Amino acid sequence: MTNNLADVLMKSLEKVTEIEKKVSDFPHITKDGKWLTFRYGHWTGGFWTGLQWIKSLYETDQQKALQQAAAWARRLKARTDDNKTHDMGFLFGPSCVMGERLTSDGQLKELAIAGAYNMSDLYEERAGLILAWDEPGYEGVAIVDTIMNLPLMVWASQETGNEKLAQTAIQVADNIIRYHVRADASTYHTVRWDTESFAVVERGTHQGFSAETCWSRGQAWALYGFANMYRYTGEKRYLDCSARLADYFWDHLDDGTTLPRWDFYFRNEPDAPIDSSAASIAAAGMLLLADQSPAEQEARWHKRGELLVQALVDHCFSPRSDCYGLIERATVDQPRRSGIGESTMYGDYYFVEALYRLIHKNDHERLALFY
């Protein structure tokens, strides 16, 4: 690679320190380069905490850094009674699962287990899916992003001995393949079931261009999520699904920059925004896929993840200390003209995770720390 990965990682973690000096609550996304923050973490508090854990591994006073990261994680206790959103893996995975693996802190384990039970409250057995949000206007709506949260339920099942949690997660993952993954390995963002018959009656999108196009960040969530479900369950169909999804993602990147437009319908269209966060999630996902794949496929996914990281460094990495996050040019919600050309906490977190995975490629003990 043309840039020294260790240097990019160190510069990224230095900027995390700079951001922390400016915020008292969880940073979410930027608006005009300035971080919007949320007291209880919105759905991205886990990513900020995950960055704290990774940063602690490089601090001189590691014990102090671990304590600071744990303090951020414990602030998510306020979300342990929140059974209205599917986002529990996002919230408690990079924060409490990773934190417990680093510190053996039983309180962090209990917070994450509570999050898994919150998710199970949203499971609709008659549809075989998890409700995205229990709020008016989203009745019967499931989203592909949920695949990223299901490993929390498998992990909690292993920690508690409650087999139903894992069984539920596996059934939902299988139905995400059934309902969200198209024959060409692109994905529908949303699925809606009828609340009386519980049959799936509609497939479409919330943040993509149209029902039949492919929202690039949803595709990235899916390819990472299925690779992680394989890691947690050993079910090979999830590894195979992840590889198909990753091939589609790779084949629809822009020529030249190796970056995704916000929706793949706009591939190579210079006036359409790219989504750097989709690239960072996919890069980390492909590197996870490489780590899980047979030797004859490992190099392929590793190289593609590496090229995505290089594209992010070349085109999106932000050296500015006064504003933005680690990478710019994310697209939060193009249909609603929200967060265009900004930084996002999820984009930054997966950028750092991808860098870490590249640097520690062969150190499986280090890589096992991740949720």
TAGI-V125108 format. One record per pair of residues at least 4 apart in sequence whose C-alpha atoms are under 6 Angstrom apart, sorted by the first residue. I is the first residue (numbers start at 0). GAP is how many residues later the second one is. Records with the same first field share a line. If there is no record, write none. Layout:
BEGIN
I=GAP  GAP
END
This chain:
BEGIN
11=314
12=42
24=12  13  14
25=11  12  15  19
26=8  9  10
27=8  9  16  317
28=6  7  314  315  316
29=4  5  6  312  313
32=290  291
33=289
37=4
40=4
44=46
45=4  44  45  46  48  49
46=47  299  302
48=23  46
49=44  45
51=17
52=16
55=6  9  10
72=22
79=34  35
82=35
83=49  50
84=47  48
85=33  46
87=4  27
88=4  60  63
91=4  20
92=4  278
93=4  277
94=4
95=4  12  16
96=274
97=271  272  273
99=4  5  8  9
112=43
115=36  37
121=8  9
122=6  7
123=4  5  6
125=72
126=71
127=44
128=43
130=10  11
131=10
139=52  53  55
140=50  51
141=48  49
142=46  47
143=45
144=76
146=78
147=77
149=19
150=78
152=12  13
153=12
155=4
156=4  5  6  8  9
163=4
174=4
175=4
176=4
179=7  8
180=4  5  6
181=4  5
184=59  60
186=27
187=16
188=16
189=13  14  15
190=11  12
191=8  10
192=5  6  7  8
193=4  5
203=7
204=6
206=126
207=7  55
212=52
213=49  50
214=48
215=46  47  48
216=61
219=58  61  62
220=4
222=19  22  23
223=61
225=12  16
226=12  15  62
228=4
229=4  5  8  9
241=4
252=5  6  7
253=4  5  13  14
259=14
260=6  12  13  14
261=12  13
274=55  56
275=53  54
276=53  70
278=4
279=67  70  71
280=69
281=4
282=22  25
283=70
285=15  19
286=15  18
288=4
289=8  11  12
292=5
298=4
310=4
311=4
312=4
315=11  12
316=9  10
317=8  9
323=19
324=18
325=22
326=16
327=14  15
328=12  13
329=11  12  13
330=8  9  10
331=6  7
332=5
349=4
356=4
363=4
END
